[in-house]
């Protein structure tokens, strides 16, 4: 939070005409400084607390397909990301989830099919508490809307997603009934990561 304090501006107190007035003005300025002090230091303290929160990793979440809908030739597949903890360790502390991910369709052998998904919406991050949820939505253009010779449609069994390039992705099944274009130049999927309202 950007807070600007004008208490040190001499014009706010007027020009001192004598020593007594000057002393009184200094006392008033000191009192105002003491009163405003906590307001000035509150923002850095809050920022420090946020910076101390660790970033979420994909292993912090159980990710399952929740629902899907279609509109304007695009399928929207929603996944619920539930903050369960890492491995066998239950989540004890909140974590900071950025709206970025590495995401792609994969086939039955775990090989990537088509293009990496592109992020939609704003950036930034939000807090996910233990047991809390976030929503991952994949927007997939219908491969049937493209020339098969260009699209090269291929069956896919789910998505692979990671939140950091360095971490191993997790496989999230979608039932095996989906198709994606193997040609990465067409029908590029898009995704959003948002708080669960």
N, CA, C and O of each residue as an XYZ file, in Angstrom:
788
protein
N       0.848     -1.182      0.000
C       0.000      0.000      0.000
C       0.885      1.234      0.000
O       1.781      1.362      0.834
N       0.633      2.149     -0.942
C       1.452      3.344     -1.040
C       0.825      4.427     -0.206
O      -0.251      4.921     -0.543
N       1.490      4.820      0.906
C       0.954      5.826      1.812
C       1.920      6.994      1.858
O       3.101      6.808      2.151
N       1.432      8.212      1.569
C       2.263      9.406      1.573
C       1.843     10.277      2.724
O       0.664     10.599      2.866
N       2.805     10.667      3.557
C       2.508     11.464      4.757
C       3.039     12.856      4.546
O       4.207     13.036      4.200
N       2.185     13.850      4.752
C       2.556     15.239      4.543
C       2.777     15.978      5.862
O       2.779     17.209      5.888
N       2.961     15.243      6.948
C       3.101     15.875      8.257
C       4.344     16.735      8.372
O       4.364     17.649      9.196
N       5.384     16.486      7.584
C       6.607     17.266      7.673
C       6.574     18.532      6.833
O       7.551     19.281      6.821
N       5.474     18.792      6.129
C       5.362     19.986      5.302
C       5.102     21.183      6.214
O       4.052     21.251      6.854
N       6.053     22.136      6.283
C       5.934     23.270      7.208
C       4.721     24.115      6.902
O       4.200     24.792      7.789
N       4.253     24.090      5.648
C       3.101     24.921      5.299
C       1.838     24.475      6.024
O       0.895     25.252      6.171
N       1.820     23.217      6.479
C       0.641     22.740      7.191
C       0.512     23.391      8.553
O      -0.580     23.400      9.121
N       1.589     23.936      9.096
C       1.551     24.524     10.430
C       1.689     26.045     10.398
O       1.540     26.688     11.437
N       1.968     26.637      9.238
C       2.163     28.079      9.156
C       3.598     28.447      9.455
O       4.367     27.599      9.907
N       3.982     29.698      9.213
C       5.343     30.157      9.463
C       5.471     30.632     10.910
O       4.665     31.466     11.322
N       6.435     30.155     11.712
C       6.595     30.578     13.108
C       7.049     32.033     13.172
O       7.933     32.452     12.424
N       6.434     32.798     14.073
C       6.749     34.221     14.209
C       7.685     34.480     15.370
O       8.350     35.515     15.372
N       7.777     33.613     16.347
C       8.621     33.838     17.516
C       9.082     32.499     18.051
O       8.612     31.448     17.616
N      10.040     32.545     19.033
C      10.595     31.317     19.578
C       9.543     30.445     20.215
O       9.565     29.224     20.062
N       8.582     31.086     20.960
C       7.553     30.298     21.632
C       6.675     29.602     20.605
O       6.332     28.429     20.751
N       6.316     30.355     19.553
C       5.480     29.761     18.506
C       6.228     28.643     17.798
O       5.652     27.614     17.442
N       7.548     28.871     17.597
C       8.351     27.851     16.924
C       8.412     26.574     17.763
O       8.312     25.468     17.232
N       8.575     26.735     19.075
C       8.625     25.564     19.965
C       7.301     24.833     19.964
O       7.244     23.603     19.937
N       6.197     25.648     19.996
C       4.877     25.020     19.994
C       4.664     24.251     18.685
O       4.112     23.151     18.682
N       5.119     24.860     17.550
C       4.982     24.175     16.261
C       5.783     22.891     16.232
O       5.321     21.890     15.684
N       6.977     22.897     16.812
C       7.793     21.681     16.837
C       7.126     20.594     17.652
O       7.171     19.417     17.294
N       6.493     21.002     18.776
C       5.808     20.017     19.620
C       4.637     19.403     18.871
O       4.409     18.195     18.936
N       3.885     20.258     18.148
C       2.751     19.742     17.379
C       3.242     18.789     16.303
O       2.661     17.725     16.090
N       4.333     19.184     15.614
C       4.874     18.320     14.559
C       5.307     16.977     15.125
O       5.083     15.937     14.505
N       5.934     16.997     16.318
C       6.368     15.744     16.941
C       5.180     14.877     17.295
O       5.213     13.658     17.125
N       4.101     15.528     17.801
C       2.906     14.760     18.165
C       2.287     14.122     16.934
O       1.867     12.966     16.975
N       2.227     14.881     15.825
C       1.661     14.327     14.599
C       2.513     13.182     14.085
O       1.987     12.177     13.604
N       3.844     13.331     14.186
C       4.743     12.266     13.730
C       4.532     10.996     14.521
O       4.529      9.900     13.960
N       4.350     11.142     15.853
C       4.106      9.960     16.679
C       2.787      9.317     16.330
O       2.676      8.092     16.288
N       1.770     10.155     16.074
C       0.448      9.613     15.751
C       0.459      8.893     14.419
O      -0.215      7.875     14.260
N       1.227      9.416     13.444
C       1.226      8.833     12.111
C       2.225      7.699     11.959
O       2.170      6.953     10.982
N       3.140      7.561     12.918
C       4.191      6.555     12.794
C       3.688      5.158     12.496
O       4.168      4.541     11.545
N       2.730      4.617     13.275
C       2.250      3.265     13.008
C       1.659      3.114     11.624
O       1.787      2.051     11.016
N       0.993      4.183     11.093
C       0.397      4.088      9.773
C       1.473      3.960      8.709
O       1.282      3.244      7.725
N       2.586      4.629      8.882
C       3.653      4.581      7.895
C       4.329      3.219      7.892
O       4.693      2.723      6.826
N       4.508      2.596      9.067
C       5.245      1.337      9.160
C       4.359      0.121      8.947
O       4.884     -0.983      8.805
N       3.028      0.271      8.918
C       2.145     -0.884      8.798
C       2.296     -1.570      7.454
O       2.307     -2.800      7.394
N       2.416     -0.799      6.356
C       2.494     -1.385      5.025
C       3.728     -2.257      4.841
O       3.598     -3.379      4.352
N       4.950     -1.782      5.219
C       6.113     -2.663      5.084
C       5.997     -3.944      5.890
O       6.445     -5.000      5.442
N       5.400     -3.867      7.075
C       5.250     -5.074      7.895
C       4.355     -6.076      7.195
O       4.646     -7.272      7.180
N       3.248     -5.584      6.604
C       2.339     -6.469      5.898
C       3.011     -7.073      4.678
O       2.840     -8.258      4.393
N       3.779     -6.256      3.951
C       4.485     -6.751      2.774
C       5.504     -7.811      3.163
O       5.673     -8.803      2.454
N       6.187     -7.606      4.291
C       7.177     -8.583      4.750
C       6.514     -9.910      5.089
O       7.058    -10.977      4.807
N       5.322     -9.834      5.703
C       4.607    -11.066      6.046
C       4.220    -11.828      4.789
O       4.301    -13.055      4.755
N       3.796    -11.096      3.740
C       3.412    -11.758      2.502
C       4.618    -12.381      1.817
O       4.531    -13.480      1.268
N       5.759    -11.667      1.850
C       6.960    -12.186      1.221
C       7.468    -13.444      1.921
O       8.114    -14.282      1.291
N       7.185    -13.587      3.218
C       7.658    -14.753      3.954
C       6.842    -16.000      3.636
O       7.280    -17.109      3.940
N       5.662    -15.843      3.030
C       4.831    -16.988      2.672
C       5.459    -17.713      1.484
O       5.845    -17.083      0.499
N       5.559    -19.025      1.578
C       6.182    -19.767      0.487
C       5.233    -19.884     -0.700
O       4.013    -19.811     -0.548
N       5.809    -20.067     -1.877
C       5.015    -20.235     -3.083
C       4.454    -21.652     -3.150
O       5.094    -22.608     -2.711
N       3.264    -21.773     -3.700
C       2.654    -23.088     -3.878
C       3.393    -23.868     -4.965
O       3.927    -23.286     -5.909
N       3.415    -25.186     -4.816
C       3.903    -26.082     -5.860
C       2.752    -26.988     -6.274
O       1.753    -27.096     -5.563
N       2.893    -27.635     -7.416
C       1.794    -28.458     -7.902
C       1.522    -29.633     -6.964
O       0.394    -30.122     -6.897
N       2.549    -30.090     -6.237
C       2.360    -31.202     -5.302
C       1.569    -30.796     -4.064
O       1.195    -31.654     -3.264
N       1.308    -29.495     -3.893
C       0.467    -29.036     -2.786
C      -1.011    -29.322     -3.030
O      -1.825    -29.205     -2.115
N      -1.358    -29.695     -4.256
C      -2.770    -29.757     -4.629
C      -3.182    -31.140     -5.123
O      -2.397    -31.872     -5.725
N      -4.444    -31.468     -4.846
C      -5.121    -32.563     -5.523
C      -5.961    -31.923     -6.623
O      -6.844    -31.113     -6.339
N      -5.690    -32.280     -7.873
C      -6.340    -31.643     -9.020
C      -7.256    -32.652     -9.696
O      -6.806    -33.717    -10.117
N      -8.537    -32.323     -9.801
C      -9.511    -33.210    -10.437
C     -10.410    -32.394    -11.351
O     -10.683    -31.219    -11.103
N     -10.866    -33.050    -12.419
C     -11.816    -32.382    -13.313
C     -13.140    -32.191    -12.586
O     -13.656    -33.109    -11.949
N     -13.676    -30.990    -12.692
C     -14.895    -30.643    -11.977
C     -16.104    -30.604    -12.900
O     -17.108    -31.266    -12.638
N     -16.014    -29.838    -13.973
C     -17.114    -29.743    -14.928
C     -16.578    -29.223    -16.248
O     -15.439    -28.764    -16.335
N     -17.415    -29.303    -17.277
C     -17.051    -28.740    -18.563
C     -18.288    -28.178    -19.256
O     -19.416    -28.619    -19.032
N     -18.033    -27.200    -20.096
C     -19.102    -26.572    -20.868
C     -18.524    -26.198    -22.227
O     -17.308    -26.215    -22.420
N     -19.405    -25.861    -23.165
C     -18.952    -25.501    -24.507
C     -19.626    -24.214    -24.939
O     -20.791    -23.967    -24.629
N     -18.869    -23.398    -25.663
C     -19.402    -22.143    -26.195
C     -18.524    -21.688    -27.343
O     -17.297    -21.706    -27.250
N     -19.173    -21.277    -28.435
C     -18.478    -20.694    -29.588
C     -17.336    -21.577    -30.086
O     -16.244    -21.087    -30.373
N     -17.596    -22.883    -30.187
C     -16.598    -23.788    -30.738
C     -15.439    -24.096    -29.821
O     -14.406    -24.586    -30.276
N     -15.586    -23.820    -28.537
C     -14.516    -24.063    -27.567
C     -15.066    -24.815    -26.366
O     -16.131    -24.474    -25.853
N     -14.349    -25.832    -25.918
C     -14.713    -26.552    -24.696
C     -13.952    -25.941    -23.524
O     -12.744    -25.717    -23.601
N     -14.676    -25.674    -22.435
C     -14.072    -25.118    -21.220
C     -14.100    -26.206    -20.152
O     -15.167    -26.594    -19.675
N     -12.933    -26.688    -19.788
C     -12.816    -27.791    -18.834
C     -12.271    -27.230    -17.533
O     -11.162    -26.697    -17.489
N     -13.060    -27.354    -16.474
C     -12.704    -26.768    -15.177
C     -12.157    -27.845    -14.245
O     -12.752    -28.910    -14.081
N     -11.020    -27.545    -13.646
C     -10.393    -28.443    -12.675
C     -10.348    -27.751    -11.314
O     -10.003    -26.573    -11.220
N     -10.696    -28.483    -10.272
C     -10.586    -27.969     -8.911
C      -9.223    -28.349     -8.341
O      -8.828    -29.515     -8.361
N      -8.515    -27.341     -7.832
C      -7.215    -27.556     -7.195
C      -7.411    -27.403     -5.688
O      -7.571    -26.286     -5.196
N      -7.400    -28.512     -4.956
C      -7.631    -28.490     -3.510
C      -6.303    -28.576     -2.772
O      -5.491    -29.465     -3.029
N      -6.095    -27.636     -1.850
C      -4.829    -27.570     -1.103
C      -4.812    -28.654     -0.030
O      -5.379    -28.482      1.049
N      -4.159    -29.764     -0.337
C      -4.124    -30.900      0.582
C      -2.801    -31.031      1.313
O      -2.741    -31.687      2.353
N      -1.745    -30.429      0.802
C      -0.424    -30.592      1.389
C       0.526    -31.183      0.375
O       0.166    -31.365     -0.788
N       1.733    -31.482      0.807
C       2.753    -32.022     -0.089
C       3.055    -33.453      0.299
O       3.521    -33.715      1.408
N       2.790    -34.387     -0.612
C       3.005    -35.799     -0.314
C       2.055    -36.265      0.774
O       0.845    -36.051      0.694
N       2.624    -36.915      1.808
C       1.818    -37.397      2.930
C       1.705    -36.368      4.049
O       1.119    -36.654      5.093
N       2.255    -35.181      3.845
C       2.235    -34.148      4.877
C       1.036    -33.231      4.676
O       0.960    -32.549      3.654
N       0.096    -33.192      5.621
C      -1.066    -32.310      5.468
C      -0.643    -30.845      5.421
O       0.359    -30.456      6.022
N      -1.411    -30.052      4.708
C      -1.118    -28.622      4.620
C      -1.319    -27.973      5.980
O      -2.364    -28.146      6.607
N      -0.319    -27.226      6.437
C      -0.389    -26.547      7.726
C      -0.402    -25.029      7.579
O      -0.946    -24.329      8.433
N       0.188    -24.522      6.514
C       0.331    -23.088      6.317
C      -0.232    -22.692      4.956
O      -0.269    -23.514      4.041
N      -0.669    -21.443      4.811
C      -1.100    -20.976      3.489
C       0.090    -20.882      2.544
O       1.239    -20.819      2.982
N      -0.188    -20.872      1.261
C       0.871    -20.678      0.273
C       0.404    -19.680     -0.773
O      -0.786    -19.390     -0.896
N       1.353    -19.171     -1.512
C       1.123    -18.109     -2.481
C       1.062    -18.727     -3.876
O       2.062    -19.251     -4.365
N      -0.111    -18.669     -4.523
C      -0.295    -19.316     -5.826
C      -0.277    -18.275     -6.937
O      -1.125    -17.383     -6.980
N       0.697    -18.399     -7.833
C       0.768    -17.520     -8.994
C      -0.141    -18.044    -10.102
O      -0.433    -19.238    -10.175
N      -0.576    -17.139    -10.951
C      -1.502    -17.498    -12.025
C      -0.766    -18.010    -13.271
O      -1.248    -17.834    -14.390
N       0.363    -18.623    -13.086
C       1.151    -19.157    -14.196
C       1.294    -20.664    -14.028
O       1.380    -21.167    -12.908
N       1.319    -21.377    -15.140
C       1.514    -22.825    -15.106
C       2.114    -23.266    -16.434
O       2.008    -22.568    -17.442
N       2.743    -24.432    -16.419
C       3.145    -25.118    -17.649
C       2.143    -26.242    -17.841
O       2.031    -27.131    -16.997
N       1.413    -26.206    -18.952
C       0.280    -27.118    -19.116
C       0.196    -27.570    -20.566
O       0.356    -26.772    -21.490
N      -0.057    -28.858    -20.750
C      -0.244    -29.397    -22.100
C      -1.107    -30.646    -22.033
O      -1.269    -31.251    -20.973
N      -1.658    -31.022    -23.183
C      -2.345    -32.300    -23.313
C      -1.305    -33.406    -23.458
O      -0.221    -33.180    -23.996
N      -1.640    -34.604    -22.974
C      -0.752    -35.755    -23.130
C      -1.565    -36.959    -23.578
O      -2.766    -37.051    -23.322
N      -0.877    -37.892    -24.261
C      -1.545    -39.108    -24.714
C      -1.373    -40.224    -23.688
O      -0.882    -39.991    -22.584
N      -1.779    -41.431    -24.060
C      -1.739    -42.557    -23.126
C      -0.321    -42.919    -22.711
O      -0.122    -43.529    -21.660
N       0.666    -42.552    -23.520
C       2.066    -42.829    -23.184
C       2.709    -41.687    -22.411
O       3.891    -41.749    -22.074
N       1.934    -40.648    -22.129
C       2.472    -39.514    -21.399
C       3.220    -38.522    -22.260
O       3.904    -37.643    -21.738
N       3.101    -38.648    -23.588
C       3.774    -37.733    -24.499
C       2.897    -36.509    -24.765
O       1.676    -36.611    -24.890
N       3.547    -35.361    -24.847
C       2.800    -34.126    -25.107
C       2.193    -34.159    -26.497
O       2.812    -34.616    -27.458
N       0.956    -33.658    -26.581
C       0.242    -33.568    -27.853
C      -0.105    -32.105    -28.099
O      -0.780    -31.476    -27.284
N       0.353    -31.567    -29.220
C       0.011    -30.192    -29.570
C       0.843    -29.163    -28.830
O       1.934    -29.446    -28.336
N       0.290    -27.957    -28.771
C       1.022    -26.813    -28.222
C       0.904    -26.736    -26.703
O      -0.027    -27.279    -26.108
N       1.871    -26.045    -26.089
C       1.731    -25.672    -24.684
C       0.565    -24.695    -24.566
O       0.365    -23.847    -25.437
N      -0.192    -24.818    -23.498
C      -1.321    -23.911    -23.286
C      -0.823    -22.504    -22.984
O       0.206    -22.319    -22.334
N      -1.566    -21.526    -23.464
C      -1.221    -20.128    -23.234
C      -2.093    -19.556    -22.126
O      -3.282    -19.864    -22.033
N      -1.488    -18.716    -21.283
C      -2.223    -18.140    -20.151
C      -3.119    -16.997    -20.615
O      -2.742    -16.196    -21.470
N      -4.310    -16.942    -20.032
C      -5.238    -15.842    -20.256
C      -5.412    -15.067    -18.953
O      -5.109    -15.572    -17.873
N      -5.900    -13.842    -19.068
C      -6.213    -13.065    -17.874
C      -5.000    -12.376    -17.297
O      -3.923    -12.364    -17.891
N      -5.202    -11.794    -16.106
C      -4.151    -11.027    -15.452
C      -3.125    -11.906    -14.775
O      -3.288    -13.122    -14.676
N      -2.056    -11.266    -14.310
C      -1.008    -11.983    -13.604
C      -1.195    -11.877    -12.101
O      -2.323    -11.849    -11.610
N      -0.100    -11.818    -11.380
C      -0.173    -11.702     -9.930
C      -0.367    -13.041     -9.259
O      -0.199    -14.091     -9.880
N      -0.721    -12.999     -7.985
C      -0.871    -14.209     -7.195
C      -1.960    -14.013     -6.152
O      -2.459    -12.904     -5.957
N      -2.325    -15.107     -5.481
C      -3.298    -15.048     -4.397
C      -2.979    -16.149     -3.394
O      -2.249    -17.091     -3.702
N      -3.530    -16.022     -2.203
C      -3.246    -16.956     -1.115
C      -4.240    -18.112     -1.121
O      -5.443    -17.908     -1.281
N      -3.726    -19.323     -0.944
C      -4.577    -20.504     -0.797
C      -4.318    -21.090      0.589
O      -3.203    -21.514      0.891
N      -5.342    -21.111      1.419
C      -5.222    -21.643      2.776
C      -5.276    -23.169      2.769
O      -5.737    -23.758      1.792
N      -4.816    -23.820      3.840
C      -4.960    -25.271      3.938
C      -6.421    -25.683      3.767
O      -7.304    -25.144      4.435
N      -6.670    -26.628      2.883
C      -8.025    -27.048      2.585
C      -8.743    -26.156      1.595
O      -9.848    -26.481      1.162
N      -8.137    -25.035      1.228
C      -8.747    -24.120      0.272
C      -8.621    -24.632     -1.153
O      -7.917    -25.609     -1.410
N      -9.305    -23.969     -2.078
C      -9.304    -24.414     -3.462
C      -9.046    -23.259     -4.415
O      -9.304    -22.095     -4.108
N      -8.534    -23.618     -5.566
C      -8.390    -22.704     -6.697
C      -8.986    -23.400     -7.913
O      -9.197    -24.613     -7.901
N      -9.253    -22.636     -8.950
C      -9.850    -23.193    -10.162
C      -8.886    -23.039    -11.335
O      -8.406    -21.944    -11.629
N      -8.621    -24.146    -11.985
C      -7.844    -24.171    -13.218
C      -8.815    -24.471    -14.352
O      -9.459    -25.520    -14.355
N      -8.925    -23.565    -15.309
C      -9.838    -23.754    -16.433
C      -9.044    -23.795    -17.729
O      -8.264    -22.889    -18.024
N      -9.254    -24.859    -18.499
C      -8.599    -25.018    -19.794
C      -9.630    -24.765    -20.887
O     -10.685    -25.399    -20.914
N      -9.321    -23.841    -21.781
C     -10.179    -23.549    -22.932
C      -9.560    -24.211    -24.158
O      -8.483    -23.820    -24.606
N     -10.251    -25.220    -24.699
C      -9.717    -25.986    -25.820
C     -10.588    -25.794    -27.060
O     -11.727    -26.262    -27.083
N     -10.076    -25.112    -28.096
C     -10.830    -25.016    -29.349
C     -11.126    -26.409    -29.906
O     -10.298    -27.315    -29.805
N     -12.292    -26.568    -30.483
C     -12.725    -27.859    -31.004
C     -11.867    -28.255    -32.204
O     -11.876    -27.552    -33.215
N     -11.122    -29.367    -32.120
C     -10.305    -29.788    -33.264
C     -11.140    -30.061    -34.510
O     -10.633    -29.978    -35.629
N     -12.424    -30.386    -34.320
C     -13.289    -30.651    -35.460
C     -13.546    -29.437    -36.325
O     -14.056    -29.564    -37.438
N     -13.198    -28.260    -35.826
C     -13.387    -27.039    -36.606
C     -12.231    -26.784    -37.576
O     -12.239    -25.788    -38.300
N     -11.241    -27.677    -37.594
C     -10.060    -27.484    -38.429
C      -9.938    -28.613    -39.445
O     -10.422    -29.724    -39.226
N      -9.295    -28.311    -40.540
C      -8.998    -29.316    -41.551
C      -8.140    -30.406    -40.904
O      -7.080    -30.104    -40.357
N      -8.582    -31.673    -40.956
C      -7.813    -32.748    -40.305
C      -6.376    -32.846    -40.804
O      -5.484    -33.250    -40.058
N      -6.149    -32.475    -42.065
C      -4.786    -32.535    -42.596
C      -3.887    -31.484    -41.949
O      -2.666    -31.637    -41.897
N      -4.516    -30.410    -41.455
C      -3.764    -29.363    -40.772
C      -3.703    -29.636    -39.269
O      -2.651    -29.501    -38.645
N      -4.836    -30.018    -38.705
C      -4.943    -30.233    -37.250
C      -4.171    -31.459    -36.780
O      -3.526    -31.434    -35.732
N      -4.244    -32.538    -37.570
C      -3.672    -33.825    -37.159
C      -4.251    -34.251    -35.804
O      -3.513    -34.368    -34.826
N      -5.576    -34.485    -35.743
C      -6.212    -34.820    -34.462
C      -5.646    -36.106    -33.865
O      -5.364    -37.077    -34.568
N      -5.491    -36.074    -32.542
C      -4.937    -37.229    -31.831
C      -5.660    -37.372    -30.496
O      -5.993    -36.370    -29.864
N      -5.908    -38.616    -30.059
C      -6.554    -38.817    -28.760
C      -5.627    -38.430    -27.613
O      -4.417    -38.647    -27.678
N      -6.205    -37.859    -26.570
C      -5.441    -37.491    -25.372
C      -6.161    -38.040    -24.151
O      -7.381    -38.205    -24.159
N      -5.394    -38.321    -23.098
C      -5.972    -38.918    -21.891
C      -6.059    -37.949    -20.724
O      -6.665    -38.264    -19.699
N      -5.462    -36.779    -20.870
C      -5.505    -35.812    -19.776
C      -4.510    -34.697    -20.012
O      -3.983    -34.533    -21.112
N      -4.262    -33.931    -18.956
C      -3.297    -32.839    -19.028
C      -2.132    -33.121    -18.084
O      -2.271    -33.852    -17.103
N      -1.005    -32.539    -18.395
C       0.109    -32.487    -17.458
C       0.313    -31.039    -17.080
O       0.326    -30.157    -17.940
N       0.475    -30.793    -15.787
C       0.583    -29.418    -15.317
C       1.642    -29.314    -14.229
O       1.756    -30.188    -13.370
N       2.405    -28.248    -14.276
C       3.340    -27.899    -13.212
C       3.263    -26.401    -13.009
O       2.846    -25.665    -13.904
N       3.665    -25.948    -11.830
C       3.633    -24.525    -11.513
C       4.999    -23.887    -11.646
O       5.118    -22.662    -11.681
N       6.040    -24.718    -11.722
C       7.404    -24.242    -11.916
C       8.063    -25.118    -12.964
O       7.795    -26.317    -13.046
N       8.929    -24.512    -13.766
C       9.609    -25.283    -14.804
C      10.456    -26.386    -14.183
O      10.583    -27.468    -14.755
N      11.036    -26.117    -13.014
C      11.969    -27.063    -12.406
C      11.278    -28.250    -11.748
O      11.935    -29.255    -11.476
N       9.979    -28.172    -11.482
C       9.318    -29.262    -10.771
C       8.694    -30.251    -11.749
O       8.336    -29.899    -12.873
N       8.573    -31.496    -11.296
C       7.978    -32.529    -12.133
C       6.482    -32.271    -12.277
O       5.820    -31.958    -11.287
N       5.937    -32.395    -13.477
C       4.505    -32.167    -13.659
C       3.686    -33.325    -13.104
O       4.203    -34.424    -12.902
N       2.421    -33.071    -12.864
C       1.497    -34.123    -12.466
C       0.530    -34.376    -13.617
O       0.193    -33.472    -14.381
N       0.099    -35.615    -13.718
C      -0.857    -36.001    -14.754
C      -2.259    -35.950    -14.170
O      -2.522    -36.527    -13.116
N      -3.148    -35.263    -14.852
C      -4.543    -35.155    -14.415
C      -5.417    -35.764    -15.506
O      -5.530    -35.180    -16.583
N      -6.040    -36.921    -15.263
C      -6.833    -37.572    -16.306
C      -8.134    -36.830    -16.595
O      -8.711    -36.179    -15.724
N      -8.573    -36.950    -17.840
C      -9.858    -36.364    -18.243
C     -10.800    -37.414    -18.817
O     -11.795    -37.061    -19.449
N     -10.512    -38.685    -18.613
C     -11.438    -39.724    -19.044
C     -11.079    -40.391    -20.351
O     -11.678    -41.406    -20.707
N     -10.113    -39.844    -21.079
C      -9.666    -40.500    -22.303
C     -10.528    -40.260    -23.515
O     -10.270    -40.845    -24.567
N     -11.546    -39.419    -23.413
C     -12.425    -39.182    -24.554
C     -12.152    -37.895    -25.290
O     -12.949    -37.492    -26.138
N     -11.051    -37.238    -24.994
C     -10.757    -35.946    -25.610
C      -9.800    -36.099    -26.785
O      -9.054    -37.073    -26.892
N      -9.850    -35.101    -27.661
C      -8.983    -35.050    -28.832
C      -8.340    -33.680    -28.901
O      -8.981    -32.671    -28.608
N      -7.080    -33.642    -29.287
C      -6.365    -32.378    -29.456
C      -5.633    -32.406    -30.789
O      -5.335    -33.475    -31.321
N      -5.350    -31.236    -31.320
C      -4.578    -31.147    -32.554
C      -3.104    -31.383    -32.241
O      -2.523    -30.704    -31.394
N      -2.502    -32.357    -32.934
C      -1.079    -32.606    -32.738
C      -0.234    -31.484    -33.334
O       0.899    -31.262    -32.907
N      -0.781    -30.783    -34.313
C      -0.080    -29.643    -34.898
C      -0.102    -28.492    -33.894
O      -1.178    -27.977    -33.590
N       1.051    -28.073    -33.371
C       1.060    -27.033    -32.335
C       0.726    -25.639    -32.853
O       0.659    -24.688    -32.075
N       0.516    -25.511    -34.156
C       0.221    -24.201    -34.725
C      -1.267    -23.879    -34.725
O      -1.647    -22.731    -34.957
N      -2.112    -24.865    -34.471
C      -3.560    -24.631    -34.522
C      -4.224    -25.149    -33.255
O      -3.669    -25.987    -32.544
N      -5.432    -24.631    -32.981
C      -6.236    -25.059    -31.822
C      -5.421    -25.038    -30.535
O      -5.454    -25.990    -29.755
N      -4.695    -23.953    -30.319
C      -3.843    -23.835    -29.135
C      -4.709    -23.675    -27.885
O      -5.533    -22.762    -27.834
N      -4.550    -24.531    -26.881
C      -5.345    -24.391    -25.653
C      -4.923    -23.168    -24.850
O      -3.793    -22.692    -24.958
N      -5.851    -22.673    -24.045
C      -5.587    -21.546    -23.152
C      -6.013    -21.955    -21.741
O      -6.783    -22.900    -21.569
N      -5.509    -21.244    -20.735
C      -5.867    -21.602    -19.363
C      -5.909    -20.366    -18.479
O      -5.306    -19.337    -18.785
N      -6.637    -20.491    -17.376
C      -6.642    -19.486    -16.313
C      -6.507    -20.202    -14.973
O      -6.957    -21.337    -14.816
N      -5.882    -19.529    -14.013
C      -5.803    -20.004    -12.626
C      -6.370    -18.891    -11.761
O      -5.823    -17.789    -11.727
N      -7.464    -19.173    -11.063
C      -8.166    -18.142    -10.308
C      -8.589    -18.666     -8.939
O      -8.704    -19.877     -8.750
N      -8.825    -17.756     -7.973
C      -9.379    -18.191     -6.682
C     -10.766    -18.797     -6.877
O     -11.491    -18.420     -7.797
N     -11.125    -19.728     -6.015
C     -12.458    -20.325     -6.046
C     -13.413    -19.398     -5.313
O     -13.315    -19.239     -4.096
N     -14.327    -18.792     -6.039
C     -15.250    -17.826     -5.439
C     -16.331    -18.549     -4.648
O     -17.206    -17.906     -4.068
